[in-house]
Amino acid sequence: MSKTTSPLQDVMFIEDPDALKALAVPIRLDIIKALAHPATVKEVAAELEMPPTKLYYHFKQLEQHQIIRVVDTNIVSGIIEKQYQVTASRYQMSETLVHDSTQGEATLDAILATIFEVTRNELRQSIQAQLLDPAADASEKKAMLSHTAFHLTAEQFQDFFGRMEQLIEEMITASEAGSEEPDRLSFGFTIALYPVVKPNPEA
């Protein structure tokens, strides 16, 4: 048995466009979520209700780009069985990659398409399973869906941004602290906050 005990990174900044593209596949995002705690390919396959043979390639790609790592190995019936875990709690595209016009634009398109596809699919599945009702009264709502434009000063934005980051950290801490509690519900969280170009009235 070989075990890796180094702690997870808080944030892993993705600087390689190929690594970012490796993330831009919905099933790989599901794998990453499943590997918040160590698990084998077979265990993840069972959780995702898929045959393990359909996941080996995706595991290989994620491991190749150091998005996941092997944390333990065991010999089971003469076969080496690996346990994997994510490398970091969060993954973020580096500013260098964002500003690389030759790579960043296409890669960003792929990432955004994947994120919103995953969000759309999860919402559709939750509605079909009657876990949420978009038309429910405010007191019964279990989801928040909106697109809003803000007009803030730089100082107001920084204050809001900081408080939002703090709230997200609180949710992550609460989630990790109670991850084994049987009555916990699972929630998806997609967020995008960005400056926009003002329309040109003369155009």
N, C-alpha and C positions, 0 to 999 in steps of 0.2 A: 504493500500500500504506500502511495506517495501523496502527500497532502500539502497544499499551498495555503499559508496562513496570513499572507500580507493583506492589509485592509483594503477596502474599496476606495477608489478616488471619489471625492465629492462630485467633481465635474471633470469630464474628459473632453477636451477641445479637439474637434476633428479638423485637421489641417490638410489631409490628403483627399482629393476629390473622389478617388476610387473607394476610399473608406466611407465617404458620405453616400456614394451610390450604393454601397453594400447595405446601408441602412434603409434605402428607399424602396423597400419591398415589404408589403403589409405583413406577410407571414413572419418575417424576421423581427418586426416590431412585437409580434405576439410572442416569439421566442424570448426576446429580451425581457418582456414583462414576466414571463414564466420563470426566468432565471434570476429573479431578485434574490432567491435562495438557491443553494446548490441543488442540481438535479441532473439526471442522465438524459440522454436523447429519448430513451423509452418512456421515462417519466413525463417529459415535456409532451411527447407524442400522445400519451394517454390523456393529459390535461387538455390538449388541443383537439382531441378526438381525430387524430390522423395517424396513418401508419408511419413508423420510424423511418422507413426507407425514403419517405418524401422530405425528411428533415435533415438528413446527413449532409447534403450539399450546402444547405443554408448554414448549418453549424460550422462547416469548414470555412465558408466565406467570412462569417462573423469572427471566428477565431483568427483567421489569417490577418484581419485588420485590427486585431487586439480589442475588439468590442466585447467579446466574451473570452474567458480563459478556463483552462482545466484547473480545478482546485483539489481534485482527489481522484485516485485510480484504485480499482479493486480487481482482483482476479475472480471471475465468476464462471464456473465450469470450464476453466482453462482459457477463457477469453477475457482480455483486458476491457473493463468497463470504466468509462470516464465520467466524472461529475463535472459539470460546467457551472459557471456563475458569471454575471456581468462584471466588467472591469470597473465600472463607475456607477454611481447612483443616478447620474444624469449625463447626457451627451449634448454638446453644443457646437455649432459650426463656428470656426474661428473667423475673426474679422478679416484676416488675410485672405481666406478662401472666398469670403463674401465679396471682397473688392477685386478679385481676380476675374476680369470680364471674360477671359477665354474659357474658364472652367466654371466659374461661380453661377452664371445665369442658368445654364442647362441643368446643373446639379441642383440649384435652388428650386427650379421648376419640378424636378423629380421628387424632391423632399416634400414640397408643399402638396403636390398631388397625392403622395402617399399618406401624409398626415390627415388630409381631409377625406381621403377615401376610407381610411381606418375609422375616423370619427363617424362618417356617414353610415358605414356598415354596422358599427356598434349601436348607433342610435336606432337603425332599422330593426336590428335583432331585439333590442330592448322593447321597442314598441310592439313587435310581433309577439314577444313573450309576456306582454302586458306588465312590464316592469315600470313603465312610465306612460303617461298620457299627455301629449302636448296641449290638449284642450282642457286639462284639469284646472280646477280652481286654484288660486294662489296658495291656499292652505294645504293643498294636496300635491303640489308640484314636486317632482323629484329631479328636475333638470332645469338648466338655465341656458337658453339659446337666444342670442341677440347679436346684432351688429350696430355699434354706436360710434358716432364721431365726437371727439372731445376737442375743446379749444382751451388750452392751458398755457400758462407761462412756463418757462424752463424750470423755475423753482417749484411750481406746483406739480409739474410732471415728475421731477426727481423725488419729491415727497411721496407722490402716489406710487411710483415705481418701487421705491424702497419698502413701503407698507405692503405692497402686493407680494414682493419677494419674501418678506417676513411671513406673510400668511401662507404662502406655498411651503416654506420651510416647516411651519407648524403642522400643516397637513401631512407632509412627508414623515415627520417625526411621529405623529400620532398613528399613521399607517404602519410604520415599522414597529412601533411599540406594541401594537395589538394585532400583529399579523396572524397569530395563531388562535385568536379568539373565534369560536365557531359562529357567533352571531354577527360577525362583520359582513357588511355588504361591499361589493366592488363598484367603483365609480371610474369613469373615464374623465380626463381633463385635457382640453385643448385650448390654448390661449395664443393670441397674436396681438401684440401691441407695437405700433410702428408709426413713424411720422409719414404724412402723406403730402404730396405736392398740391399746392393750392391751384385751383383752375385759373387759367389766364382769361380775364374778361375780354381781352382784345382778340382772342383766338376765334 
